[in-house]
């Protein structure tokens, strides 16, 4: 048995072999080394040169490199085997396949959000509602997934405008699950305006989680998420408090979207969340889809400005926690978990292979099936690249083995993609072929120019 105590692992010059590693210069005096699963060690340029050319005599450094599976003794196999086990553990989600199934029960909405990504329709246009027949066929496909966990998320538009169908789908899914025995969960993504006693009782009975949108203080939220009466914020806060009181604080979460109007107001946004009893905030940038691309959609800022906003937000979150107010930035927590543990949070936008299709499927109101919600947004703009089929005729095998899914998955795997394969940040990042297709015209993208890469690298603590 190989002992790992420092006194038992003193290595002579040229007494080690390099395992797969990447490196990134942080500044003139510091370089970070990472392995395939994100274990990392910080070294100086001189130390890296000595390790690579075999002249390093610093036994403490060599011990740290060996513990992080960055080097091994010639002839031993345990470090490489442990590295392979950890990599396999990170990929253990893949055989389960798709766990999240998004049902777009309507495109109708009574809001006119300036950055809307789904090409909403007016509340009177019932022809944009999903039917029971379409929903039934979508459920049949969803239950074909081998995943032991199945989450059904109702989206829109405003899904509560088609609440009878939500009730029907929930009942039908529960009936079907009596045979399949999956861990079944439901989420409604709603602006909360239509929330009433009937809906609250239903959510309590079915243990449904609520996801809503909250962009920050009243003036900012009402400016971004407009509706008749200019009371979107007031309605959202009233609904949020109802859900917290009736269902519990852990059954509701909120998302914000960073528009140009949000920049410079990160502290106010986070304080608004804290004041409403929310313990997590996702400082997410605006996506390049739908109405967000219009001149007044709020997307006219670059990655650098978002990173300034994000850094200000993290500073405020740290300050609140030091004051005893619990608050978490969701994006940072995902990256931290990927950096510090061997458990992959399986956040769709930060996985490789990409989370499209194998992480989530979207069933549109008309029965068309998309690899992701962003793929559906592109289709609303006339680009149907990520349409995988239709519930009215496509089998589960047709969908999961379609070129529309397999091609972007294959071309965007970070372990082999140009620049990703040699990037020290690769274990903490992921692939987003929809974003790169939308912004650069191919599934891989030019990483040196990619806003996706700039954002993720900039959000990593070392950068």
GUNUDREN-378557 format. One record per residue (C-alpha): x, y, z; chain. Coordinates in steps of 0.05 Angstrom, whole numbers, plus 32768, in hexadecimal, padded with zeros to 4 digits. Example, Ala and Ser with C-alpha at 12.3 -4.5 7.8 and 13.67 -1.06 7.14 Angstrom:
<rs>
<<80F6, 7FA6, 809C>, "A">;
<<8111, 7FEB, 808F>, "A">;
</rs>
This chain:
<rs>
<<8000, 8000, 8000>, "A">;
<<801A, 8045, 7FEF>, "A">;
<<801E, 8072, 802C>, "A">;
<<800E, 80BB, 8022>, "A">;
<<8030, 80D8, 8060>, "A">;
<<8060, 810F, 804E>, "A">;
<<809D, 80EC, 806D>, "A">;
<<808D, 80AD, 8045>, "A">;
<<8084, 80D0, 8003>, "A">;
<<80C4, 80F9, 7FFD>, "A">;
<<80D3, 80F8, 7FB3>, "A">;
<<8118, 80FE, 7F95>, "A">;
<<8125, 8128, 7F57>, "A">;
<<8104, 8109, 7F1A>, "A">;
<<80DD, 80DC, 7F49>, "A">;
<<8097, 80ED, 7F31>, "A">;
<<806C, 80ED, 7EF3>, "A">;
<<803B, 8123, 7EDF>, "A">;
<<7FF2, 8110, 7EDD>, "A">;
<<7FC2, 8137, 7EAF>, "A">;
<<7FC2, 817F, 7EC5>, "A">;
<<7FB3, 81C5, 7EAC>, "A">;
<<7FCE, 8207, 7EC5>, "A">;
<<7FBA, 8250, 7EC4>, "A">;
<<7FE5, 828B, 7ED7>, "A">;
<<7FBF, 82B6, 7F0A>, "A">;
<<7FF4, 82EC, 7F0F>, "A">;
<<8040, 82F3, 7F0A>, "A">;
<<804C, 82CA, 7F49>, "A">;
<<8013, 8297, 7F4A>, "A">;
<<7FFB, 825E, 7F1D>, "A">;
<<7FC2, 822E, 7F2B>, "A">;
<<7FC8, 81E5, 7F17>, "A">;
<<7F88, 81BB, 7F0F>, "A">;
<<7F7C, 8173, 7EFF>, "A">;
<<7F42, 8152, 7ED9>, "A">;
<<7F12, 8157, 7F14>, "A">;
<<7F25, 819D, 7F2D>, "A">;
<<7F55, 818D, 7F66>, "A">;
<<7F86, 81C6, 7F66>, "A">;
<<7FC8, 81E0, 7F81>, "A">;
<<7FE6, 8225, 7F7E>, "A">;
<<8030, 822B, 7F6A>, "A">;
<<8061, 8260, 7F55>, "A">;
<<807D, 8260, 7F0D>, "A">;
<<80BF, 8247, 7F28>, "A">;
<<809F, 820E, 7F4E>, "A">;
<<8078, 81F9, 7F10>, "A">;
<<80B7, 81F8, 7EE7>, "A">;
<<80DB, 81CE, 7F1B>, "A">;
<<80A1, 819C, 7F1F>, "A">;
<<809E, 8195, 7ED3>, "A">;
<<80E9, 818D, 7EC9>, "A">;
<<80F1, 815E, 7F04>, "A">;
<<811E, 8189, 7F30>, "A">;
<<80ED, 819C, 7F67>, "A">;
<<8108, 818E, 7FAD>, "A">;
<<80CE, 81AC, 7FD4>, "A">;
<<80B1, 816E, 7FF6>, "A">;
<<8074, 8195, 8011>, "A">;
<<8062, 81AC, 7FCA>, "A">;
<<806C, 8166, 7FAE>, "A">;
<<803F, 8149, 7FE4>, "A">;
<<8008, 817B, 7FD4>, "A">;
<<800E, 816B, 7F89>, "A">;
<<800B, 8121, 7F97>, "A">;
<<7FCE, 8129, 7FC5>, "A">;
<<7FAB, 8150, 7F8E>, "A">;
<<7FBA, 8119, 7F5B>, "A">;
<<7FE6, 8146, 7F31>, "A">;
<<8024, 8119, 7F36>, "A">;
<<8031, 80D0, 7F46>, "A">;
<<806D, 80A4, 7F54>, "A">;
<<8085, 807B, 7F19>, "A">;
<<8068, 8036, 7F1B>, "A">;
<<802E, 8046, 7F49>, "A">;
<<7FE7, 8046, 7F2E>, "A">;
<<7FBC, 805C, 7F69>, "A">;
<<7FBC, 80A7, 7F5B>, "A">;
<<7FA6, 809E, 7F13>, "A">;
<<7F71, 806B, 7F28>, "A">;
<<7F56, 809B, 7F5D>, "A">;
<<7F54, 80D2, 7F2A>, "A">;
<<7F2C, 80A6, 7EFB>, "A">;
<<7EFC, 8093, 7F33>, "A">;
<<7EF0, 80DD, 7F43>, "A">;
<<7EE5, 80EE, 7EFA>, "A">;
<<7EB4, 80B5, 7EF4>, "A">;
<<7E90, 80CD, 7F32>, "A">;
<<7E89, 8112, 7F13>, "A">;
<<7E69, 80F2, 7ED6>, "A">;
<<7E3A, 80C4, 7EFC>, "A">;
<<7DFE, 80EE, 7EE8>, "A">;
<<7E04, 80DA, 7E9F>, "A">;
<<7DE3, 8095, 7EA1>, "A">;
<<7DA6, 80B2, 7EC4>, "A">;
<<7D9B, 80E2, 7E8A>, "A">;
<<7D64, 8116, 7E8C>, "A">;
<<7D46, 8128, 7ED0>, "A">;
<<7D28, 816D, 7EC1>, "A">;
<<7CEC, 8171, 7E92>, "A">;
<<7CD2, 81B7, 7E83>, "A">;
<<7C89, 81BD, 7E6D>, "A">;
<<7C79, 81FF, 7E4A>, "A">;
<<7C2F, 81FE, 7E59>, "A">;
<<7C22, 8242, 7E39>, "A">;
<<7C45, 827C, 7E17>, "A">;
<<7C11, 82AC, 7E31>, "A">;
<<7C27, 82E0, 7E64>, "A">;
<<7C0B, 831F, 7E84>, "A">;
<<7C51, 833D, 7E8C>, "A">;
<<7C78, 8360, 7E55>, "A">;
<<7CBE, 8357, 7E71>, "A">;
<<7CF2, 837E, 7E4A>, "A">;
<<7D22, 8344, 7E46>, "A">;
<<7CEF, 830C, 7E3B>, "A">;
<<7D12, 82D0, 7E1B>, "A">;
<<7CD5, 82A6, 7E08>, "A">;
<<7CAF, 82D2, 7DD6>, "A">;
<<7C72, 82D8, 7E04>, "A">;
<<7C2C, 82DE, 7DEA>, "A">;
<<7BF2, 8308, 7E05>, "A">;
<<7BC8, 82E9, 7E3C>, "A">;
<<7B8C, 82E3, 7E0D>, "A">;
<<7BAD, 82B5, 7DD9>, "A">;
<<7B97, 826F, 7DF0>, "A">;
<<7BB3, 824F, 7DB1>, "A">;
<<7BF7, 8253, 7DD3>, "A">;
<<7BE2, 8224, 7E0B>, "A">;
<<7BF9, 81DB, 7E10>, "A">;
<<7BC1, 81A8, 7E0A>, "A">;
<<7BB5, 816B, 7E36>, "A">;
<<7BC6, 813D, 7DFC>, "A">;
<<7C09, 8160, 7DF0>, "A">;
<<7C17, 815D, 7E3B>, "A">;
<<7C06, 8113, 7E3F>, "A">;
<<7C36, 8102, 7E07>, "A">;
<<7C6C, 812D, 7E27>, "A">;
<<7C62, 8108, 7E6A>, "A">;
<<7C69, 80C5, 7E47>, "A">;
<<7CAD, 80DB, 7E2B>, "A">;
<<7CC3, 80F9, 7E6E>, "A">;
<<7CB6, 80B7, 7E92>, "A">;
<<7CE1, 8093, 7E5F>, "A">;
<<7D1E, 80B5, 7E7D>, "A">;
<<7D49, 8085, 7EA5>, "A">;
<<7D55, 80BA, 7EDA>, "A">;
<<7D3C, 80A4, 7F20>, "A">;
<<7D2B, 80EE, 7F2E>, "A">;
<<7CF8, 8112, 7F03>, "A">;
<<7CEB, 815C, 7F0A>, "A">;
<<7CB2, 817B, 7EE2>, "A">;
<<7CB7, 81C6, 7EDD>, "A">;
<<7C7D, 81EF, 7EC3>, "A">;
<<7C92, 822C, 7E9B>, "A">;
<<7C74, 825F, 7E6C>, "A">;
<<7C65, 8297, 7E5D>, "A">;
<<7C41, 8298, 7E9F>, "A">;
<<7C2F, 824F, 7EAD>, "A">;
<<7BF8, 8261, 7EDF>, "A">;
<<7BD0, 827B, 7EA5>, "A">;
<<7BC7, 8232, 7E94>, "A">;
<<7BC0, 8219, 7EDB>, "A">;
<<7B8B, 81E3, 7ECB>, "A">;
<<7BC0, 81C0, 7EA0>, "A">;
<<7BF4, 81C5, 7ED7>, "A">;
<<7BC2, 81A2, 7F05>, "A">;
<<7BB4, 816D, 7ED0>, "A">;
<<7BFE, 815F, 7EC1>, "A">;
<<7C0E, 8159, 7F0B>, "A">;
<<7BD6, 8127, 7F16>, "A">;
<<7BE8, 80FF, 7ED8>, "A">;
<<7C33, 80FF, 7EEA>, "A">;
<<7C22, 80E5, 7F30>, "A">;
<<7BF6, 80AF, 7F12>, "A">;
<<7C2D, 8099, 7EE1>, "A">;
<<7C61, 809A, 7F18>, "A">;
<<7C3A, 8066, 7F40>, "A">;
<<7C56, 8036, 7F0C>, "A">;
<<7C9B, 8054, 7F02>, "A">;
<<7CAD, 8065, 7F4A>, "A">;
<<7CD9, 80A1, 7F3B>, "A">;
<<7CEB, 80D9, 7F6B>, "A">;
<<7CB9, 810A, 7F4E>, "A">;
<<7CBA, 8155, 7F5B>, "A">;
<<7C96, 8192, 7F3D>, "A">;
<<7CA9, 81DB, 7F34>, "A">;
<<7C7F, 8215, 7F1B>, "A">;
<<7CA7, 8250, 7EFF>, "A">;
<<7C77, 828A, 7F08>, "A">;
<<7C76, 82D6, 7F12>, "A">;
<<7C44, 82C9, 7F4C>, "A">;
<<7C11, 82FC, 7F34>, "A">;
<<7BDA, 82C8, 7F2A>, "A">;
<<7BE7, 82A5, 7F6B>, "A">;
<<7BA7, 8297, 7F93>, "A">;
<<7B8D, 8269, 7FC9>, "A">;
<<7B7D, 8231, 7F99>, "A">;
<<7BC3, 8231, 7F7C>, "A">;
<<7BE4, 8236, 7FC1>, "A">;
<<7BBA, 81FB, 7FDB>, "A">;
<<7BCD, 81D2, 7F9E>, "A">;
<<7C17, 81E2, 7FA6>, "A">;
<<7C14, 81D0, 7FF0>, "A">;
<<7BF1, 818E, 7FE2>, "A">;
<<7C21, 8179, 7FAA>, "A">;
<<7C5F, 8196, 7FCC>, "A">;
<<7C6E, 81C1, 7F8F>, "A">;
<<7CAA, 81F0, 7F90>, "A">;
<<7CA1, 8237, 7F76>, "A">;
<<7CD5, 825B, 7F4D>, "A">;
<<7CCB, 82A5, 7F3F>, "A">;
<<7CEF, 82E2, 7F23>, "A">;
<<7D06, 831C, 7F4D>, "A">;
<<7D36, 834E, 7F2E>, "A">;
<<7D42, 8377, 7F6C>, "A">;
<<7D26, 83B7, 7F89>, "A">;
<<7CE0, 83CF, 7F75>, "A">;
<<7CF5, 8401, 7F3F>, "A">;
<<7D26, 83D1, 7F1E>, "A">;
<<7CF6, 8396, 7F1E>, "A">;
<<7CBB, 83BF, 7F04>, "A">;
<<7CE7, 83DD, 7ECE>, "A">;
<<7CFF, 8399, 7EB6>, "A">;
<<7CC0, 8370, 7EC1>, "A">;
<<7C87, 839D, 7EAA>, "A">;
<<7C3D, 8390, 7EAF>, "A">;
<<7BFD, 83BA, 7EAF>, "A">;
<<7BF9, 83E1, 7EF0>, "A">;
<<7C44, 83E3, 7EF7>, "A">;
<<7C3F, 83B7, 7F35>, "A">;
<<7C67, 837A, 7F21>, "A">;
<<7C95, 8381, 7F5E>, "A">;
<<7C5C, 838B, 7F8F>, "A">;
<<7C38, 834E, 7F73>, "A">;
<<7C77, 8323, 7F74>, "A">;
<<7C87, 8336, 7FBC>, "A">;
<<7C40, 8329, 7FD3>, "A">;
<<7C40, 82E5, 7FB1>, "A">;
<<7C85, 82D4, 7FCD>, "A">;
<<7C6E, 82E2, 8014>, "A">;
<<7C30, 82B8, 8009>, "A">;
<<7C59, 827D, 7FF2>, "A">;
<<7C8B, 8284, 802B>, "A">;
<<7C53, 8286, 805F>, "A">;
<<7C29, 824F, 8040>, "A">;
<<7C5C, 821F, 8023>, "A">;
<<7C9C, 8231, 8048>, "A">;
<<7CD9, 825B, 8039>, "A">;
<<7CFD, 821F, 801B>, "A">;
<<7CC7, 8215, 7FE6>, "A">;
<<7CD3, 8255, 7FC0>, "A">;
<<7D10, 8271, 7F9C>, "A">;
<<7D1B, 82AE, 7F71>, "A">;
<<7D46, 82BE, 7F34>, "A">;
<<7D5D, 8301, 7F1C>, "A">;
<<7D75, 8316, 7ED7>, "A">;
<<7DAC, 834A, 7ED1>, "A">;
<<7D98, 8380, 7EA0>, "A">;
<<7DBF, 83C0, 7E92>, "A">;
<<7D93, 83E2, 7EC5>, "A">;
<<7DAC, 83B0, 7EFA>, "A">;
<<7DF5, 83C3, 7EF3>, "A">;
<<7E0F, 83E9, 7F2F>, "A">;
<<7DD6, 83D1, 7F5B>, "A">;
<<7DEE, 838C, 7F71>, "A">;
<<7DEC, 839F, 7FBB>, "A">;
<<7DA5, 83B9, 7FB6>, "A">;
<<7D8E, 837A, 7F92>, "A">;
<<7DAD, 834C, 7FC6>, "A">;
<<7D92, 8376, 8000>, "A">;
<<7D4C, 8370, 7FE1>, "A">;
<<7D53, 8325, 7FDF>, "A">;
<<7D6B, 8323, 8027>, "A">;
<<7D32, 8351, 803D>, "A">;
<<7CFF, 8321, 8020>, "A">;
<<7D1B, 82E6, 8044>, "A">;
<<7D3D, 82C7, 8007>, "A">;
<<7D7F, 82A5, 8017>, "A">;
<<7D99, 829C, 7FD1>, "A">;
<<7DA2, 82C7, 7F93>, "A">;
<<7DB9, 82B6, 7F4D>, "A">;
<<7DDB, 82F2, 7F2E>, "A">;
<<7DD0, 82D8, 7EE8>, "A">;
<<7DE1, 82FF, 7EA9>, "A">;
<<7DAC, 830B, 7E74>, "A">;
<<7DA8, 82D6, 7E3E>, "A">;
<<7DB1, 82E7, 7DF3>, "A">;
<<7D6C, 82D0, 7DDE>, "A">;
<<7D27, 82EC, 7DD0>, "A">;
<<7D13, 8333, 7DE0>, "A">;
<<7D53, 833C, 7E09>, "A">;
<<7D79, 8349, 7DC8>, "A">;
<<7D4E, 8386, 7DB6>, "A">;
<<7D6D, 83CA, 7DC2>, "A">;
<<7D43, 83D4, 7E01>, "A">;
<<7D47, 838D, 7E19>, "A">;
<<7D7D, 839B, 7E4D>, "A">;
<<7DB5, 8370, 7E30>, "A">;
<<7DE2, 83A8, 7E19>, "A">;
<<7E1D, 839C, 7E49>, "A">;
<<7E5B, 8371, 7E43>, "A">;
<<7E79, 833A, 7E6E>, "A">;
<<7EA8, 836A, 7E90>, "A">;
<<7E6F, 8395, 7EAB>, "A">;
<<7E4A, 8357, 7EC2>, "A">;
<<7E87, 833E, 7EE7>, "A">;
<<7E8D, 8381, 7F0B>, "A">;
<<7E44, 837A, 7F1F>, "A">;
<<7E4F, 8332, 7F34>, "A">;
<<7E8C, 8343, 7F5E>, "A">;
<<7E67, 837B, 7F81>, "A">;
<<7E2F, 834A, 7F90>, "A">;
<<7E5E, 8317, 7FAE>, "A">;
<<7E7D, 834D, 7FDA>, "A">;
<<7E38, 835F, 7FF5>, "A">;
<<7E27, 8316, 8001>, "A">;
<<7E67, 830B, 8029>, "A">;
<<7E57, 834A, 8051>, "A">;
<<7E10, 8332, 8061>, "A">;
<<7E29, 82EE, 8078>, "A">;
<<7E5C, 830F, 80A6>, "A">;
<<7E21, 8335, 80C3>, "A">;
<<7DFC, 82F4, 80D1>, "A">;
<<7DCD, 82F9, 8096>, "A">;
<<7DD1, 82B7, 806E>, "A">;
<<7DD5, 82C3, 8023>, "A">;
<<7DF2, 829A, 7FEA>, "A">;
<<7E01, 82AA, 7FA2>, "A">;
<<7DEA, 826C, 7F7C>, "A">;
<<7E1B, 8270, 7F42>, "A">;
<<7E56, 8277, 7F71>, "A">;
<<7E3E, 823C, 7F9B>, "A">;
<<7E3B, 8210, 7F5C>, "A">;
<<7E82, 8222, 7F49>, "A">;
<<7E9A, 8219, 7F91>, "A">;
<<7E7B, 81D4, 7F95>, "A">;
<<7E9E, 81C0, 7F54>, "A">;
<<7EDF, 81DC, 7F6F>, "A">;
<<7EDE, 81BF, 7FB5>, "A">;
<<7EB8, 817D, 7FAF>, "A">;
<<7EB3, 8143, 7F7F>, "A">;
<<7E67, 814C, 7F79>, "A">;
<<7E4F, 816D, 7F39>, "A">;
<<7E12, 8199, 7F48>, "A">;
<<7DF8, 8188, 7F01>, "A">;
<<7DE6, 81D0, 7EF2>, "A">;
<<7DD3, 81CB, 7EA8>, "A">;
<<7DFE, 8205, 7E90>, "A">;
<<7E3D, 81ED, 7EB5>, "A">;
<<7E42, 81A4, 7EA1>, "A">;
<<7E69, 817D, 7E6D>, "A">;
<<7E4E, 815A, 7E46>, "A">;
<<7E1D, 8194, 7E42>, "A">;
<<7DDC, 8190, 7E68>, "A">;
<<7DB0, 819A, 7E2A>, "A">;
<<7D83, 815F, 7E1E>, "A">;
<<7DA6, 8131, 7E50>, "A">;
<<7D9B, 8162, 7E89>, "A">;
<<7D59, 8180, 7E74>, "A">;
<<7D24, 817A, 7E3E>, "A">;
<<7CF1, 81AF, 7E2C>, "A">;
<<7CAC, 819F, 7E12>, "A">;
<<7C8F, 81DC, 7DF0>, "A">;
<<7C45, 81ED, 7DF2>, "A">;
<<7C3D, 81D3, 7DAA>, "A">;
<<7C60, 8191, 7DB8>, "A">;
<<7CA4, 81A2, 7D9B>, "A">;
<<7CDE, 8188, 7DC6>, "A">;
<<7D1E, 81B0, 7DD1>, "A">;
<<7D61, 81A0, 7DEF>, "A">;
<<7D5D, 81DB, 7E1F>, "A">;
<<7D33, 8217, 7E30>, "A">;
<<7D66, 8242, 7E0B>, "A">;
<<7D5D, 8215, 7DCE>, "A">;
<<7D13, 8223, 7DD1>, "A">;
<<7D22, 826D, 7DD5>, "A">;
<<7D4C, 8269, 7D96>, "A">;
<<7D13, 8245, 7D73>, "A">;
<<7CE5, 827F, 7D84>, "A">;
<<7D18, 82AA, 7D5F>, "A">;
<<7D15, 827D, 7D22>, "A">;
<<7D51, 824F, 7D31>, "A">;
<<7D3A, 8207, 7D3D>, "A">;
<<7D7F, 81E9, 7D43>, "A">;
<<7D70, 81CB, 7D88>, "A">;
<<7D2B, 81AF, 7D78>, "A">;
<<7D30, 8164, 7D86>, "A">;
<<7CEB, 814D, 7D6E>, "A">;
<<7CA3, 8150, 7D83>, "A">;
<<7C78, 812C, 7DB6>, "A">;
<<7C49, 811E, 7D7C>, "A">;
<<7C72, 80E9, 7D5A>, "A">;
<<7CB9, 80E7, 7D76>, "A">;
<<7CCF, 80AD, 7DA2>, "A">;
<<7CFD, 80B4, 7DDE>, "A">;
<<7D35, 8094, 7DB5>, "A">;
<<7D28, 80C4, 7D7B>, "A">;
<<7D32, 80FF, 7DAA>, "A">;
<<7D6E, 80E8, 7DD1>, "A">;
<<7D94, 80CC, 7D95>, "A">;
<<7D84, 8105, 7D65>, "A">;
<<7DBD, 812A, 7D42>, "A">;
<<7D9F, 816A, 7D5E>, "A">;
<<7DB3, 8153, 7DA3>, "A">;
<<7DF0, 8126, 7D98>, "A">;
<<7E16, 8157, 7D6A>, "A">;
<<7E17, 8192, 7D9B>, "A">;
<<7E27, 8163, 7DD5>, "A">;
<<7E61, 8143, 7DB1>, "A">;
<<7E7E, 8183, 7D96>, "A">;
<<7E7D, 81A9, 7DD8>, "A">;
<<7E9A, 8177, 7E0A>, "A">;
<<7ECD, 81A0, 7E30>, "A">;
<<7EFF, 8167, 7E3B>, "A">;
<<7F0C, 8169, 7DF0>, "A">;
<<7EF5, 81AE, 7DD8>, "A">;
<<7F2B, 81DD, 7DBF>, "A">;
<<7F46, 8209, 7DF8>, "A">;
<<7F18, 81E8, 7E2B>, "A">;
<<7F42, 81A9, 7E2B>, "A">;
<<7F7F, 81D0, 7E43>, "A">;
<<7F5B, 8202, 7E70>, "A">;
<<7F68, 81FF, 7EBB>, "A">;
<<7F20, 8215, 7EC7>, "A">;
<<7F02, 81DC, 7E9F>, "A">;
<<7EEE, 81B2, 7EDD>, "A">;
<<7EC5, 81EC, 7EF7>, "A">;
<<7EA5, 8200, 7EB5>, "A">;
<<7E77, 81DE, 7E83>, "A">;
<<7E5E, 81DE, 7E3C>, "A">;
<<7E26, 820A, 7E21>, "A">;
<<7E1E, 81F9, 7DD7>, "A">;
<<7DDD, 8220, 7DD2>, "A">;
<<7DFE, 8261, 7DE9>, "A">;
<<7E39, 8258, 7DBA>, "A">;
<<7E0C, 8246, 7D80>, "A">;
<<7DE3, 8284, 7D8D>, "A">;
<<7E1E, 82B3, 7D95>, "A">;
<<7E54, 8294, 7D69>, "A">;
<<7E32, 8266, 7D38>, "A">;
<<7E4E, 8223, 7D4F>, "A">;
<<7E46, 81F5, 7D8B>, "A">;
<<7E8D, 81FB, 7DA5>, "A">;
<<7E9A, 8245, 7D9D>, "A">;
<<7EDC, 826A, 7D9B>, "A">;
<<7EEF, 8267, 7DE5>, "A">;
<<7F1E, 82A3, 7DE2>, "A">;
<<7EE3, 82CE, 7DCD>, "A">;
<<7EAC, 82AB, 7DF2>, "A">;
<<7E83, 82D4, 7E24>, "A">;
<<7E70, 8292, 7E45>, "A">;
<<7EBA, 8282, 7E53>, "A">;
<<7ECA, 82C9, 7E69>, "A">;
<<7E90, 82C8, 7E9A>, "A">;
<<7E9F, 8285, 7EB9>, "A">;
<<7EEA, 8291, 7EBE>, "A">;
<<7EDD, 82D6, 7EDC>, "A">;
<<7EAD, 82B9, 7F10>, "A">;
<<7EE0, 8286, 7F28>, "A">;
<<7F01, 82A0, 7F68>, "A">;
<<7F49, 829D, 7F4E>, "A">;
<<7F40, 82C6, 7F0E>, "A">;
</rs>
